[in-house]
Amino acid sequence: MADRGSKTPETVLSGGRHLRRVANPARQALYDDEVRKLIRTAQDVMVGKGRTEVPTVAEIVRAAGMTNQAFYRHFRSRDDVIVATYEQGLLTLHSYLEHRVSKYTEVRERIQAWIDGVLAQIEDTRLSEVSAVILWNVGQVARDKSEIEPVGHIRILGLLDSVLADAGVVDHERTALFVQTLVLGMTTRYHENGTVPTAAERAHLLRFCLGGIGIA
């Protein structure tokens, strides 16, 4: 999950439907800063513990230098802040991909920028390890019980869909879904095997996707 890009990622909606955030702009800005700090700290604590033990609310709050009251103002539980950390990483990846894609005008180059940006997450050793730790923690919690909105993959898919729609690709929504499923699936496979794609594999993946989309 990327921590790069030219934009500040959008804040994940904290807590859930039962937690109402104050609409006052000044207070909202303060709350958003608290959420970012809690998510950033939760990630740091998870990385420090590795893939051995899920952090507690007390550990996250202590490391953030915040109070329990501040934590529960935004999140119902430790599980929710872990899921929010995962979603924030995906939103950061979306911002990074958006920045890469915006550099190009030709559809082939834009699709390649999107694919290369996704693969870059496993080619950076530090990012790969952070992602592995976060994914391990998400796997230990009751994600299906979380009210954190699963917006990350939707935004990433939406970016690819917009590229294909702009290019006039027929059935662009379904095509984007197929391409994203393939690329993310291969990324997971490389990640689990502890390998990175070779230049030949990257080129083949791009050709395969372009062929499926119908772009020479």
Backbone as ProteinMPNN parsed JSONL, in Angstrom:
{"seq_chain_A": "MADRGSKTPETVLSGGRHLRRVANPARQALYDDEVRKLIRTAQDVMVGKGRTEVPTVAEIVRAAGMTNQAFYRHFRSRDDVIVATYEQGLLTLHSYLEHRVSKYTEVRERIQAWIDGVLAQIEDTRLSEVSAVILWNVGQVARDKSEIEPVGHIRILGLLDSVLADAGVVDHERTALFVQTLVLGMTTRYHENGTVPTAAERAHLLRFCLGGIGIA", "coords_chain_A": {"N_chain_A": [[0.831, -1.194, 0.0], [0.688, 2.054, -0.989], [2.719, 4.835, 0.093], [3.234, 7.084, -1.176], [3.188, 9.729, -3.654], [1.683, 12.674, -5.106], [-0.315, 13.96, -3.872], [-2.248, 14.705, -0.916], [-3.75, 12.005, 0.636], [-7.245, 11.261, 0.609], [-9.182, 11.44, 3.563], [-10.082, 8.536, 5.314], [-13.401, 7.602, 6.053], [-14.087, 7.721, 9.366], [-14.793, 5.456, 12.081], [-18.142, 4.561, 12.136], [-21.516, 4.164, 10.96], [-22.907, 4.879, 13.216], [-21.41, 6.746, 14.501], [-21.307, 10.068, 14.714], [-19.934, 12.793, 13.104], [-18.887, 16.086, 14.001], [-20.06, 18.892, 12.261], [-18.933, 21.418, 12.113], [-16.524, 23.341, 10.489], [-13.886, 24.021, 11.522], [-13.653, 22.317, 13.745], [-13.971, 19.908, 12.416], [-11.641, 19.786, 10.861], [-9.739, 19.452, 12.878], [-10.559, 16.965, 13.858], [-10.111, 15.379, 11.599], [-7.328, 15.494, 11.479], [-6.748, 14.105, 13.819], [-7.685, 11.563, 13.148], [-5.973, 10.897, 11.008], [-3.553, 10.819, 12.424], [-3.999, 8.731, 14.236], [-4.341, 6.584, 12.472], [-1.853, 6.576, 11.145], [-0.202, 6.065, 13.327], [-1.198, 3.585, 14.176], [-0.393, 2.011, 12.037], [2.419, 2.214, 12.326], [2.753, 0.938, 14.82], [1.818, -1.613, 14.208], [3.75, -2.41, 12.294], [5.988, -2.399, 13.929], [5.426, -4.528, 15.656], [5.256, -6.599, 13.926], [4.333, -9.629, 12.126], [3.038, -11.084, 14.243], [1.433, -10.446, 16.423], [-1.617, -8.784, 17.08], [-2.029, -5.296, 17.524], [-3.089, -3.508, 20.5], [-5.758, -1.29, 21.557], [-4.84, 0.311, 23.626], [-2.058, 0.302, 23.204], [-1.87, 1.627, 20.746], [-3.018, 4.134, 21.316], [-1.296, 5.043, 23.316], [1.157, 5.221, 21.913], [0.467, 7.176, 20.099], [0.161, 9.331, 21.721], [-2.3, 10.169, 22.608], [-5.681, 10.294, 23.924], [-7.972, 7.815, 25.29], [-10.543, 8.719, 24.937], [-10.314, 10.375, 22.684], [-9.662, 8.443, 20.775], [-11.982, 6.779, 20.7], [-13.737, 8.607, 19.785], [-13.585, 8.484, 17.113], [-13.324, 5.823, 16.248], [-14.819, 2.629, 16.676], [-13.519, 0.42, 17.681], [-10.478, -1.526, 18.075], [-10.31, -3.193, 15.858], [-11.632, -1.713, 13.893], [-9.894, 0.478, 13.471], [-7.728, -0.805, 12.407], [-8.764, -1.829, 10.002], [-9.364, 0.632, 8.848], [-6.783, 1.624, 8.515], [-5.85, -0.067, 6.529], [-7.638, 0.622, 4.441], [-6.935, 3.307, 4.149], [-4.378, 3.051, 3.141], [-4.965, 2.001, 0.618], [-6.319, 4.175, -0.487], [-4.246, 5.976, -0.618], [-2.655, 4.679, -2.47], [-4.375, 4.915, -4.66], [-4.237, 7.697, -5.058], [-1.577, 7.922, -5.786], [-1.532, 6.384, -8.167], [-3.277, 7.9, -9.7], [-1.79, 10.222, -10.033], [0.353, 9.228, -11.553], [-0.957, 8.298, -13.899], [-1.997, 10.665, -14.879], [0.07, 11.902, -16.178], [0.161, 11.168, -18.779], [-1.284, 11.044, -22.094], [-1.968, 9.305, -24.157], [-3.843, 6.34, -24.508], [-2.706, 3.771, -24.249], [-0.309, 4.272, -22.878], [-1.342, 5.315, -20.522], [-2.717, 3.156, -19.422], [-0.558, 1.441, -19.042], [0.852, 2.948, -17.147], [-0.881, 2.778, -14.989], [-0.868, -0.014, -14.454], [1.907, -0.431, -13.965], [2.177, 1.177, -11.721], [0.664, -0.179, -9.79], [2.138, -2.578, -9.604], [4.484, -1.537, -8.605], [4.202, -1.447, -5.883], [5.006, -3.839, -4.787], [7.581, -3.977, -5.541], [9.099, -2.237, -4.163], [10.92, -2.702, -1.37], [10.462, -1.855, 1.312], [7.816, -0.84, 1.232], [6.538, -3.17, 0.485], [6.879, -4.823, 2.725], [5.515, -3.355, 4.708], [2.936, -3.477, 3.635], [2.518, -6.243, 3.785], [2.448, -6.649, 6.546], [0.219, -5.093, 7.321], [-1.823, -6.383, 5.868], [-1.716, -8.881, 7.102], [-2.579, -8.231, 9.683], [-5.183, -7.299, 9.094], [-6.255, -9.692, 8.322], [-6.593, -10.931, 10.758], [-8.684, -9.81, 12.079], [-12.215, -9.099, 12.59], [-13.3, -8.293, 9.861], [-15.642, -8.227, 8.418], [-17.422, -7.305, 10.2], [-16.896, -4.705, 10.494], [-17.618, -1.211, 10.152], [-16.266, 0.506, 8.583], [-16.008, 2.146, 5.557], [-15.531, 0.356, 2.555], [-13.761, 1.693, 0.472], [-11.393, 1.895, -0.967], [-10.497, -0.006, -3.072], [-12.563, 0.462, -4.809], [-12.156, 3.103, -5.651], [-9.693, 2.847, -6.959], [-10.358, 1.088, -9.01], [-12.233, 2.707, -10.281], [-10.611, 4.711, -11.355], [-9.156, 3.341, -13.36], [-11.313, 2.556, -14.927], [-12.237, 5.033, -15.82], [-10.155, 5.754, -17.516], [-10.422, 3.835, -19.546], [-13.02, 4.397, -20.4], [-12.731, 6.993, -21.406], [-11.235, 6.365, -23.591], [-13.042, 5.218, -25.219], [-13.652, 2.514, -24.964], [-15.585, -0.352, -25.39], [-18.064, -1.58, -23.179], [-16.688, -0.755, -20.873], [-16.698, -0.715, -18.03], [-16.933, -3.401, -17.122], [-14.7, -4.454, -18.376], [-12.631, -3.007, -17.146], [-12.885, -4.014, -14.537], [-12.155, -6.708, -14.954], [-9.471, -6.421, -15.765], [-8.364, -5.151, -13.498], [-8.776, -7.165, -11.57], [-7.11, -9.206, -12.552], [-4.522, -7.943, -12.522], [-4.204, -7.16, -9.801], [-4.457, -9.666, -8.681], [-2.178, -10.999, -9.693], [-0.263, -9.375, -8.529], [-0.651, -9.986, -5.81], [0.085, -12.686, -5.899], [2.838, -12.554, -6.58], [3.667, -11.182, -4.322], [3.102, -12.973, -2.219], [4.83, -15.017, -2.905], [7.213, -13.844, -2.521], [8.6, -12.62, -4.564], [9.43, -10.554, -7.457], [8.048, -9.205, -10.483], [9.658, -10.052, -13.556], [11.249, -8.196, -16.239], [10.363, -9.275, -18.632], [8.03, -10.576, -17.821], [6.478, -8.436, -16.945], [6.129, -7.08, -19.355], [4.707, -9.006, -20.773], [2.372, -9.194, -19.248], [1.309, -6.631, -19.639], [0.88, -6.695, -22.451], [-1.027, -8.731, -22.544], [-3.179, -7.617, -21.12], [-3.725, -5.337, -22.689], [-4.451, -6.612, -25.055], [-6.778, -7.935, -24.225], [-8.349, -5.748, -23.664], [-8.568, -4.699, -26.143], [-6.815, -3.081, -27.432], [-4.229, -2.29, -29.548]], "CA_chain_A": [[0.0, 0.0, 0.0], [1.607, 3.158, -1.222], [2.739, 6.033, 0.928], [3.847, 8.09, -2.034], [2.208, 10.438, -4.486], [1.81, 14.129, -5.023], [-1.46, 14.541, -3.189], [-2.606, 14.161, 0.383], [-4.887, 11.12, 0.405], [-8.505, 11.601, 1.252], [-9.342, 10.776, 4.848], [-11.062, 7.465, 5.402], [-14.485, 7.905, 6.984], [-13.769, 6.996, 10.584], [-15.882, 4.898, 12.858], [-19.205, 3.904, 11.399], [-22.756, 4.929, 10.786], [-23.431, 5.362, 14.494], [-20.545, 7.809, 15.005], [-21.606, 11.28, 13.959], [-18.872, 13.778, 13.196], [-19.342, 17.462, 14.08], [-19.948, 19.504, 10.938], [-18.186, 22.671, 12.189], [-15.294, 23.15, 9.706], [-12.683, 24.045, 12.341], [-13.641, 21.08, 14.518], [-13.785, 18.8, 11.472], [-10.225, 19.739, 10.506], [-9.059, 18.868, 14.025], [-10.907, 15.552, 13.888], [-9.416, 14.723, 10.493], [-5.931, 15.359, 11.894], [-6.7, 13.031, 14.812], [-7.847, 10.303, 12.426], [-4.713, 10.632, 10.297], [-2.525, 10.462, 13.389], [-4.315, 7.394, 14.752], [-4.063, 5.612, 11.402], [-0.409, 6.529, 10.958], [0.372, 5.41, 14.499], [-1.592, 2.177, 14.133], [0.503, 1.364, 11.076], [3.749, 2.116, 12.928], [2.713, -0.074, 15.874], [1.712, -2.906, 13.536], [5.049, -2.727, 11.707], [6.888, -2.701, 15.04], [5.1, -5.839, 16.211], [5.396, -7.614, 12.886], [3.215, -10.542, 11.907], [3.003, -11.979, 15.395], [0.412, -10.069, 17.402], [-2.391, -7.6, 16.726], [-1.885, -4.277, 18.57], [-4.267, -3.166, 21.295], [-6.109, 0.137, 21.563], [-3.948, 0.979, 24.589], [-0.753, 0.496, 22.573], [-1.999, 2.641, 19.7], [-3.269, 5.42, 21.971], [-0.058, 5.451, 24.004], [2.141, 5.61, 20.914], [0.001, 8.414, 19.46], [0.109, 10.405, 22.699], [-3.683, 10.637, 22.639], [-6.508, 9.716, 24.981], [-8.99, 6.862, 24.869], [-11.699, 9.494, 24.491], [-10.046, 10.787, 21.301], [-9.738, 7.254, 19.927], [-13.363, 6.328, 20.533], [-14.481, 9.635, 19.07], [-13.488, 8.184, 15.686], [-13.365, 4.4, 15.948], [-15.523, 1.821, 17.665], [-12.692, -0.648, 18.224], [-9.171, -1.75, 17.459], [-10.533, -3.781, 14.534], [-11.995, -0.657, 12.947], [-8.751, 1.307, 13.097], [-6.894, -1.644, 11.547], [-9.395, -1.803, 8.676], [-9.195, 1.995, 8.335], [-5.393, 1.736, 8.078], [-5.8, -0.766, 5.244], [-8.337, 1.432, 3.451], [-6.165, 4.525, 3.899], [-3.295, 2.665, 2.246], [-5.518, 1.882, -0.734], [-6.6, 5.522, -0.975], [-2.949, 6.559, -0.959], [-2.295, 4.051, -3.74], [-5.202, 5.558, -5.688], [-3.678, 9.019, -5.313], [-0.311, 7.688, -6.5], [-1.868, 5.949, -9.527], [-3.88, 9.054, -10.381], [-0.677, 11.099, -10.387], [1.102, 8.592, -12.647], [-1.787, 8.249, -15.1], [-2.229, 12.034, -15.376], [1.233, 12.347, -16.937], [0.077, 10.69, -20.157], [-2.529, 11.294, -22.828], [-2.267, 8.129, -24.961], [-4.487, 5.333, -23.67], [-1.78, 2.669, -23.957], [0.618, 4.738, -21.85], [-2.094, 5.504, -19.281], [-2.955, 1.821, -18.867], [0.735, 0.957, -18.557], [1.168, 3.686, -15.922], [-1.732, 2.201, -13.931], [-0.346, -1.35, -14.131], [3.233, -0.287, -13.355], [2.003, 1.757, -10.39], [0.227, -1.251, -8.893], [3.272, -3.495, -9.401], [5.535, -0.852, -7.841], [3.984, -1.648, -4.453], [5.738, -5.023, -4.337], [8.971, -3.855, -5.962], [9.745, -1.455, -3.107], [11.025, -3.634, -0.243], [9.827, -1.31, 2.516], [6.373, -0.815, 1.018], [6.073, -4.548, 0.447], [6.811, -5.334, 4.095], [4.416, -2.653, 5.374], [1.699, -4.058, 3.113], [2.378, -7.602, 4.319], [2.066, -6.55, 7.961], [-1.166, -4.602, 7.392], [-2.691, -7.454, 5.391], [-1.757, -9.912, 8.141], [-3.443, -7.731, 10.755], [-6.567, -7.297, 8.605], [-6.692, -11.076, 8.324], [-6.835, -11.402, 12.119], [-9.815, -9.11, 12.688], [-13.534, -9.365, 12.012], [-13.498, -7.204, 8.916], [-17.039, -8.201, 7.982], [-18.204, -6.61, 11.229], [-16.471, -3.311, 10.509], [-18.434, -0.248, 9.42], [-15.408, 1.341, 7.756], [-16.423, 2.012, 4.168], [-14.502, -0.252, 1.696], [-13.735, 2.591, -0.689], [-10.106, 1.916, -1.649], [-10.493, -0.72, -4.352], [-13.553, 1.103, -5.68], [-11.518, 4.284, -6.255], [-8.648, 2.376, -7.878], [-11.08, 0.573, -10.175], [-12.851, 3.849, -10.952], [-9.587, 5.402, -12.133], [-8.925, 2.558, -14.569], [-12.539, 2.624, -15.724], [-12.293, 6.337, -16.485], [-9.178, 5.708, -18.609], [-11.004, 3.045, -20.63], [-14.192, 5.119, -20.911], [-12.228, 8.102, -22.214], [-10.698, 5.805, -24.829], [-14.149, 4.681, -25.991], [-13.686, 1.058, -24.88], [-16.928, -0.896, -25.216], [-18.228, -2.3, -21.908], [-15.482, -0.366, -20.133], [-16.777, -1.029, -16.6], [-16.613, -4.811, -16.931], [-13.318, -4.642, -18.811], [-11.772, -2.484, -16.074], [-12.946, -4.969, -13.435], [-11.366, -7.887, -15.312], [-8.053, -6.054, -15.751], [-7.951, -4.94, -12.108], [-8.733, -8.463, -10.901], [-5.903, -9.895, -12.998], [-3.29, -7.272, -12.076], [-4.102, -7.283, -8.347], [-4.224, -11.075, -8.383], [-0.765, -11.28, -9.953], [0.507, -8.669, -7.504], [-0.745, -10.807, -4.602], [0.871, -13.896, -6.125], [4.249, -12.192, -6.434], [3.883, -10.791, -2.927], [3.112, -14.181, -1.396], [6.012, -15.807, -3.261], [8.417, -13.088, -2.184], [9.31, -12.305, -5.8], [8.948, -9.41, -8.218], [7.978, -9.579, -11.895], [10.785, -9.722, -14.429], [10.887, -7.286, -17.324], [9.589, -10.051, -19.607], [6.703, -10.828, -17.247], [5.758, -7.16, -16.968], [5.762, -6.814, -20.744], [3.666, -9.969, -21.161], [1.145, -8.794, -18.555], [0.786, -5.454, -20.333], [0.349, -7.133, -23.747], [-2.231, -9.52, -22.293], [-4.241, -6.683, -20.749], [-4.067, -4.515, -23.856], [-5.171, -7.482, -25.979], [-8.111, -8.143, -23.7], [-9.096, -4.483, -23.772], [-8.784, -4.463, -27.562], [-5.919, -1.999, -27.854], [-3.02, -2.869, -30.155]], "C_chain_A": [[0.871, 1.252, 0.0], [1.566, 4.209, -0.132], [3.437, 7.13, 0.149], [2.773, 8.782, -2.85], [2.306, 11.922, -4.246], [0.675, 14.768, -4.251], [-1.608, 13.951, -1.8], [-3.83, 13.285, 0.213], [-6.112, 11.548, 1.177], [-8.65, 10.81, 2.542], [-10.402, 9.688, 4.777], [-12.147, 7.893, 6.385], [-14.285, 7.072, 8.239], [-15.016, 6.44, 11.241], [-16.909, 4.197, 12.011], [-20.442, 4.759, 11.364], [-23.272, 5.512, 12.102], [-22.587, 6.472, 15.097], [-20.743, 9.046, 14.141], [-20.511, 12.313, 14.186], [-19.477, 15.185, 13.216], [-19.068, 18.152, 12.75], [-19.159, 20.805, 10.932], [-16.834, 22.504, 11.49], [-14.02, 23.113, 10.548], [-12.554, 22.762, 13.154], [-13.384, 19.883, 13.606], [-12.321, 18.653, 11.078], [-9.411, 19.108, 11.626], [-9.306, 17.361, 14.079], [-10.19, 14.776, 12.776], [-7.942, 14.51, 10.833], [-5.779, 14.228, 12.912], [-6.803, 11.669, 14.134], [-6.557, 9.934, 11.705], [-3.624, 10.175, 11.264], [-2.756, 9.059, 13.946], [-4.004, 6.322, 13.713], [-2.564, 5.463, 11.185], [0.266, 5.787, 12.113], [0.037, 3.927, 14.527], [-0.695, 1.415, 13.171], [1.893, 1.177, 11.669], [3.798, 1.026, 13.993], [2.635, -1.471, 15.256], [3.055, -3.334, 12.954], [6.044, -3.105, 12.801], [6.662, -4.085, 15.621], [5.272, -6.97, 15.197], [4.157, -8.482, 12.777], [3.142, -11.588, 13.013], [1.826, -11.717, 16.317], [-0.297, -8.794, 16.958], [-2.275, -6.564, 17.842], [-3.204, -4.024, 19.288], [-4.563, -1.674, 21.162], [-5.156, 0.894, 22.476], [-2.585, 1.261, 23.964], [-0.809, 1.594, 21.52], [-2.162, 4.035, 20.307], [-2.004, 5.944, 22.639], [0.982, 5.937, 23.002], [1.766, 6.923, 20.231], [0.022, 9.601, 20.412], [-1.268, 11.014, 22.802], [-4.44, 9.93, 23.759], [-7.463, 8.678, 24.406], [-10.213, 7.588, 24.323], [-11.523, 9.919, 23.03], [-10.16, 9.594, 20.355], [-11.188, 6.891, 19.638], [-14.277, 7.402, 19.952], [-14.559, 9.279, 17.58], [-13.657, 6.713, 15.328], [-14.066, 3.628, 17.064], [-14.59, 0.863, 18.38], [-11.329, -0.665, 17.549], [-9.345, -2.295, 16.04], [-10.834, -2.701, 13.499], [-10.79, 0.191, 12.543], [-7.784, 0.504, 12.225], [-7.457, -1.66, 10.129], [-9.233, -0.421, 8.042], [-7.769, 2.21, 7.831], [-5.214, 1.085, 6.709], [-6.449, 0.09, 4.149], [-7.573, 2.711, 3.129], [-4.999, 4.234, 2.971], [-3.765, 2.552, 0.806], [-5.842, 3.255, -1.324], [-5.308, 6.243, -1.358], [-2.454, 5.981, -2.275], [-3.095, 4.676, -4.885], [-4.64, 6.923, -6.064], [-2.388, 8.909, -6.129], [-0.569, 7.289, -7.955], [-2.441, 7.1, -10.343], [-2.795, 10.006, -10.867], [0.103, 10.534, -11.574], [0.314, 8.665, -13.957], [-1.941, 9.64, -15.721], [-1.068, 12.567, -16.21], [1.122, 12.031, -18.431], [-1.281, 11.003, -20.781], [-2.939, 10.093, -23.67], [-2.788, 7.014, -24.059], [-3.534, 4.199, -23.314], [-0.828, 3.052, -22.829], [-0.079, 4.892, -20.501], [-2.376, 4.151, -18.61], [-1.649, 1.251, -18.309], [1.124, 1.65, -17.258], [0.375, 3.134, -14.742], [-1.19, 0.85, -13.496], [0.995, -1.254, -13.426], [3.134, 0.278, -11.938], [1.552, 0.729, -9.377], [1.393, -2.179, -8.579], [4.376, -2.859, -8.556], [5.409, -1.105, -6.348], [4.72, -2.87, -3.92], [7.213, -4.953, -4.71], [9.784, -2.975, -5.014], [9.738, -2.305, -1.846], [10.301, -3.13, 0.989], [8.311, -1.307, 2.38], [5.791, -2.226, 1.05], [5.92, -5.11, 1.847], [5.69, -4.669, 4.882], [3.079, -3.246, 4.934], [1.453, -5.438, 3.702], [1.901, -7.576, 5.767], [0.61, -6.106, 8.097], [-2.142, -5.691, 6.955], [-2.812, -8.577, 6.416], [-2.701, -9.486, 9.265], [-4.911, -7.722, 10.336], [-7.121, -8.714, 8.616], [-7.023, -11.625, 9.698], [-8.082, -10.801, 12.754], [-11.106, -9.428, 11.947], [-13.889, -8.242, 11.051], [-14.956, -7.1, 8.476], [-17.949, -7.514, 8.989], [-17.893, -5.122, 11.267], [-17.419, -2.448, 9.698], [-17.573, 0.747, 8.639], [-15.764, 1.091, 6.292], [-15.287, 1.435, 3.316], [-14.354, 0.516, 0.385], [-12.464, 2.483, -1.526], [-10.104, 1.264, -3.012], [-11.481, -0.104, -5.337], [-12.941, 2.305, -6.389], [-10.467, 3.868, -7.287], [-9.273, 1.841, -9.163], [-11.687, 1.722, -10.976], [-11.863, 4.612, -11.813], [-9.329, 4.663, -13.435], [-10.136, 2.621, -15.49], [-12.623, 3.946, -16.479], [-11.316, 6.403, -17.651], [-9.777, 4.976, -19.809], [-12.216, 3.745, -21.24], [-13.764, 6.262, -21.816], [-11.721, 7.616, -23.565], [-11.791, 5.183, -25.697], [-14.227, 3.162, -25.994], [-15.115, 0.595, -24.611], [-16.976, -1.715, -23.92], [-17.036, -2.024, -20.983], [-15.526, -0.733, -18.654], [-16.374, -2.474, -16.335], [-15.158, -5.09, -17.308], [-12.345, -4.169, -17.738], [-11.738, -3.447, -14.898], [-12.094, -6.197, -13.725], [-9.87, -7.586, -15.234], [-7.571, -5.861, -14.319], [-7.832, -6.273, -11.369], [-7.468, -9.225, -11.271], [-4.643, -9.271, -12.405], [-3.124, -7.386, -10.567], [-3.857, -8.733, -7.946], [-2.777, -11.464, -8.607], [0.121, -10.582, -8.928], [0.509, -9.466, -6.201], [0.107, -12.06, -4.739], [2.367, -13.622, -5.964], [4.573, -11.896, -4.97], [3.997, -12.021, -2.039], [4.329, -15.05, -1.666], [7.318, -15.102, -2.91], [9.257, -12.755, -3.403], [8.745, -11.037, -6.42], [8.924, -9.806, -9.683], [9.235, -9.184, -12.66], [10.302, -8.759, -15.508], [10.026, -8.01, -18.359], [8.169, -10.303, -19.105], [5.857, -9.559, -17.244], [5.257, -6.864, -18.379], [4.635, -7.741, -21.197], [2.33, -9.598, -20.519], [0.506, -7.604, -19.257], [0.167, -5.856, -21.673], [-0.97, -7.884, -23.572], [-3.412, -8.603, -21.975], [-4.685, -5.838, -21.934], [-4.845, -5.341, -24.878], [-6.595, -7.719, -25.532], [-8.991, -6.906, -23.807], [-9.441, -4.192, -25.242], [-7.97, -3.311, -28.084], [-4.632, -2.621, -28.358], [-1.772, -2.292, -29.519]], "O_chain_A": [[1.687, 1.458, 0.898], [0.529, 4.45, 0.486], [4.127, 7.981, 0.71], [1.591, 8.455, -2.747], [2.941, 12.37, -3.291], [0.689, 15.973, -4.0], [-1.153, 12.839, -1.533], [-4.851, 13.747, -0.296], [-6.018, 12.124, 2.261], [-8.279, 9.638, 2.6], [-11.489, 9.902, 4.241], [-11.851, 8.478, 7.427], [-14.312, 5.842, 8.178], [-16.135, 6.89, 10.991], [-16.56, 3.309, 11.233], [-20.408, 5.942, 11.703], [-23.986, 6.515, 12.105], [-22.985, 7.082, 16.09], [-20.38, 9.054, 12.964], [-20.202, 12.663, 15.325], [-20.463, 15.447, 12.527], [-17.985, 18.017, 12.181], [-18.749, 21.265, 9.866], [-16.066, 21.614, 11.857], [-13.157, 22.266, 10.317], [-11.47, 22.185, 13.241], [-12.667, 18.955, 13.978], [-11.811, 17.537, 10.972], [-8.5, 18.321, 11.368], [-8.385, 16.579, 14.315], [-9.723, 13.657, 12.989], [-7.373, 13.466, 10.513], [-4.8, 13.482, 12.875], [-6.093, 10.732, 14.5], [-6.1, 8.794, 11.783], [-2.863, 9.256, 10.961], [-1.809, 8.29, 14.109], [-3.462, 5.268, 14.047], [-2.061, 4.347, 11.057], [1.182, 4.99, 11.907], [0.887, 3.102, 14.862], [-0.284, 0.292, 13.462], [2.485, 0.106, 11.535], [4.769, 0.272, 14.066], [3.299, -2.398, 15.717], [3.457, -4.488, 13.102], [6.848, -4.02, 12.626], [7.614, -4.746, 16.035], [5.414, -8.137, 15.561], [3.081, -8.131, 13.262], [3.177, -12.794, 12.765], [1.282, -12.641, 16.921], [0.344, -7.841, 16.515], [-2.411, -6.922, 19.012], [-4.283, -4.287, 18.758], [-3.72, -0.899, 20.71], [-4.714, 1.993, 22.142], [-2.018, 2.334, 24.167], [0.112, 2.405, 21.419], [-1.526, 4.993, 19.867], [-1.68, 7.127, 22.544], [1.622, 6.964, 23.227], [2.64, 7.693, 19.832], [-0.085, 10.748, 19.978], [-1.414, 12.211, 23.05], [-3.891, 9.072, 24.451], [-7.732, 8.656, 23.204], [-10.843, 7.132, 23.368], [-12.459, 9.837, 22.236], [-10.698, 9.724, 19.255], [-11.578, 6.718, 18.483], [-15.445, 7.144, 19.661], [-15.471, 9.71, 16.876], [-14.086, 6.392, 14.221], [-13.917, 3.944, 18.244], [-14.817, 0.521, 19.541], [-11.068, 0.069, 16.596], [-8.615, -1.905, 15.128], [-10.352, -2.763, 12.367], [-10.681, 0.584, 11.381], [-7.092, 1.08, 11.386], [-6.708, -1.521, 9.162], [-8.994, -0.313, 6.839], [-7.563, 2.901, 6.833], [-4.519, 1.615, 5.843], [-5.885, 0.262, 3.069], [-7.557, 3.156, 1.981], [-4.659, 5.052, 2.117], [-3.059, 2.955, -0.118], [-5.66, 3.475, -2.521], [-5.283, 7.025, -2.308], [-1.898, 6.702, -3.104], [-2.548, 4.934, -5.957], [-4.573, 7.269, -7.244], [-2.143, 9.7, -7.04], [0.089, 7.789, -8.866], [-2.13, 7.256, -11.524], [-2.871, 10.533, -11.977], [0.469, 11.271, -12.49], [0.855, 9.048, -14.995], [-2.008, 9.775, -16.942], [-1.215, 13.588, -16.882], [1.885, 12.553, -19.244], [-2.28, 11.198, -20.088], [-4.131, 9.874, -23.884], [-2.245, 6.772, -22.982], [-3.555, 3.714, -22.183], [-0.57, 2.252, -21.93], [0.519, 4.632, -19.457], [-2.283, 4.021, -17.389], [-1.636, 0.651, -17.234], [1.67, 1.01, -16.359], [0.894, 3.033, -13.63], [-1.063, 0.59, -12.3], [1.21, -1.91, -12.407], [3.911, -0.096, -11.06], [1.997, 0.749, -8.23], [1.614, -2.528, -7.419], [5.118, -3.562, -7.87], [6.393, -0.991, -5.616], [5.027, -2.936, -2.729], [8.01, -5.771, -4.251], [11.014, -2.974, -5.061], [8.673, -2.601, -1.306], [9.598, -3.896, 1.648], [7.6, -1.718, 3.297], [4.698, -2.45, 1.571], [4.941, -5.8, 2.135], [4.987, -5.336, 5.641], [2.198, -3.489, 5.759], [0.328, -5.772, 4.075], [1.057, -8.378, 6.168], [-0.144, -6.67, 8.889], [-3.171, -5.899, 7.598], [-3.884, -9.159, 6.58], [-3.517, -10.277, 9.738], [-5.785, -8.09, 11.121], [-8.304, -8.924, 8.885], [-7.664, -12.67, 9.807], [-8.497, -11.222, 13.834], [-11.094, -9.952, 10.834], [-14.675, -7.352, 11.378], [-15.445, -6.006, 8.194], [-19.095, -7.183, 8.685], [-18.546, -4.364, 11.984], [-17.96, -2.888, 8.684], [-18.091, 1.722, 8.095], [-15.813, -0.056, 5.849], [-14.178, 1.97, 3.346], [-14.77, 0.046, -0.674], [-12.446, 2.927, -2.674], [-9.751, 1.899, -4.006], [-11.267, -0.142, -6.549], [-13.171, 2.512, -7.581], [-10.368, 4.468, -8.358], [-8.785, 2.105, -10.262], [-11.656, 1.71, -12.206], [-12.223, 5.108, -12.88], [-9.287, 5.278, -14.501], [-9.986, 2.729, -16.707], [-13.031, 3.978, -17.64], [-11.607, 7.036, -18.666], [-9.657, 5.432, -20.946], [-12.42, 3.694, -22.453], [-14.36, 6.481, -22.87], [-11.765, 8.344, -24.557], [-11.509, 4.679, -26.784], [-14.798, 2.573, -26.912], [-15.774, 1.1, -23.702], [-16.039, -2.451, -23.608], [-16.46, -2.939, -20.394], [-14.483, -1.036, -18.074], [-15.575, -2.748, -15.44], [-14.472, -5.865, -16.642], [-11.354, -4.84, -17.452], [-10.676, -3.676, -14.318], [-11.384, -6.679, -12.842], [-9.095, -8.385, -14.709], [-6.499, -6.343, -13.954], [-6.877, -6.479, -10.62], [-6.825, -9.822, -10.407], [-3.798, -9.974, -11.852], [-2.027, -7.676, -10.089], [-3.136, -9.002, -6.985], [-2.2, -12.187, -7.795], [1.139, -11.131, -8.507], [1.55, -9.606, -5.56], [0.782, -12.455, -3.788], [3.073, -14.373, -5.291], [5.613, -12.304, -4.453], [4.893, -12.101, -1.199], [4.812, -15.743, -0.77], [8.395, -15.692, -2.992], [10.477, -12.62, -3.306], [7.724, -10.512, -5.976], [9.705, -10.664, -10.096], [9.802, -8.114, -12.436], [9.102, -8.536, -15.668], [9.078, -7.437, -18.898], [7.215, -10.248, -19.882], [4.656, -9.608, -17.512], [4.113, -6.452, -18.572], [3.724, -7.323, -21.911], [1.284, -9.675, -21.163], [-0.71, -7.575, -19.448], [-0.935, -5.419, -22.003], [-1.91, -7.699, -24.345], [-4.511, -8.791, -22.497], [-5.881, -5.647, -22.156], [-5.785, -4.843, -25.497], [-7.519, -7.708, -26.345], [-10.202, -6.996, -24.009], [-10.442, -3.546, -25.55], [-8.354, -2.641, -29.042], [-4.009, -3.408, -27.646], [-0.659, -2.659, -29.898]]}, "name": "protein", "num_of_chains": 1, "seq": "MADRGSKTPETVLSGGRHLRRVANPARQALYDDEVRKLIRTAQDVMVGKGRTEVPTVAEIVRAAGMTNQAFYRHFRSRDDVIVATYEQGLLTLHSYLEHRVSKYTEVRERIQAWIDGVLAQIEDTRLSEVSAVILWNVGQVARDKSEIEPVGHIRILGLLDSVLADAGVVDHERTALFVQTLVLGMTTRYHENGTVPTAAERAHLLRFCLGGIGIA"}
